[in-house]
Amino acid sequence: MDKKGQQGANTSNFIDFQASTKYFFDTAQQCFDHCVTDFQAKSLTPAEKECTKACFTKQMTIYGSLISNISKTGESL
């Protein structure tokens, strides 16, 4: 790959990284907003911790499956 092609690939990878990072933080925020209800305590309750963990794990599993399916589709084209 020539230098120009490598720069394009690096830019594409950076954009993919930015999108993934944004999704990661947006998902964490959505799970926090959904699960955390008691703002009087300094710490999360066990139920809030479990809800947040389950929510985030579920969303990341879905995201991983989506990326995997997109990759497979792209390879078959």
C-alpha positions as CSV (number, residue, x, y, z in Angstrom):
1,M,0.0,0.0,0.0
2,D,1.4,3.4,-0.9
3,K,1.7,6.3,1.6
4,K,-1.6,7.9,0.4
5,G,-3.5,4.7,0.8
6,Q,-2.0,4.1,4.3
7,Q,-3.1,7.6,5.3
8,G,-6.6,6.9,4.1
9,A,-6.7,3.6,6.0
10,N,-5.4,5.4,9.2
11,T,-8.1,8.0,8.8
12,S,-10.8,5.4,8.4
13,N,-9.5,3.5,11.4
14,F,-9.5,6.7,13.5
15,I,-13.1,7.5,12.5
16,D,-14.1,3.9,13.4
17,F,-12.4,4.3,16.7
18,Q,-14.2,7.6,17.3
19,A,-17.6,6.1,16.5
20,S,-16.9,3.1,18.7
21,T,-15.8,5.3,21.6
22,K,-18.9,7.5,21.2
23,Y,-21.1,4.4,21.2
24,F,-19.3,3.1,24.3
25,F,-19.8,6.3,26.3
26,D,-23.4,6.9,25.1
27,T,-24.3,3.3,26.1
28,A,-22.7,3.7,29.5
29,Q,-24.7,7.0,30.0
30,Q,-28.0,5.3,28.9
31,C,-27.4,2.4,31.2
32,F,-26.6,4.8,34.1
33,D,-29.7,6.9,33.4
34,H,-31.9,3.7,33.3
35,C,-30.5,2.0,36.3
36,V,-29.4,4.6,38.8
37,T,-32.3,6.1,40.7
38,D,-31.0,7.0,44.2
39,F,-28.9,10.2,44.1
40,Q,-28.8,10.7,47.8
41,A,-26.2,8.0,48.5
42,K,-22.5,8.3,47.6
43,S,-22.4,4.8,46.3
44,L,-24.5,2.7,43.9
45,T,-26.8,0.2,45.5
46,P,-26.2,-3.5,44.7
47,A,-29.3,-3.5,42.5
48,E,-28.1,-0.4,40.6
49,K,-24.6,-2.0,40.1
50,E,-26.2,-5.2,38.8
51,C,-28.6,-3.4,36.5
52,T,-25.9,-1.2,35.1
53,K,-23.6,-4.1,34.5
54,A,-26.3,-6.2,32.9
55,C,-27.5,-3.3,30.7
56,F,-24.0,-2.5,29.5
57,T,-23.0,-6.2,28.9
58,K,-26.2,-6.7,26.9
59,Q,-25.6,-3.6,24.7
60,M,-22.0,-4.5,24.1
61,T,-23.0,-8.0,23.1
62,I,-25.5,-6.6,20.7
63,Y,-22.9,-4.2,19.3
64,G,-20.3,-7.0,18.9
65,S,-22.8,-9.1,17.0
66,L,-23.8,-6.2,14.8
67,I,-20.1,-5.4,13.9
68,S,-19.5,-9.1,13.3
69,N,-22.5,-9.4,10.9
70,I,-21.4,-6.2,9.1
71,S,-17.9,-7.6,8.7
72,K,-19.2,-10.9,7.3
73,T,-21.5,-9.1,4.9
74,G,-18.6,-6.9,3.7
75,E,-16.4,-9.9,3.1
76,S,-19.0,-11.7,1.0
77,L,-19.4,-8.7,-1.4
